[in-house]
Amino acid sequence: MRYIRKSKRPLIVTERGVPTSVLIDIDEFEDYLEAKDKTFLKSIKVARAQRASGNVFSVDDVFGTIA
């Protein structure tokens, strides 16, 4: 994971020699999402701003009443 984060290069995952998945840095993934869906990227920016301002809920706040 450190390699992906530092190098910003994707890591291709294979199963029996056949590429099946790719691990990419979160910033690269967000760039991909921006190119595909600007509404989703906006929601990421809003969530980050909320977290930075302390406007968050704990797991207990959200799921505390679920048995």
Secondary structure, 3 states (H helix, E strand, C coil): CHHHHHHCCCEEEEECCEEEEEECCHHHHHHHHHHHCHHHHHHHHHHHHHHHCCCCCCHHHHHCCCC
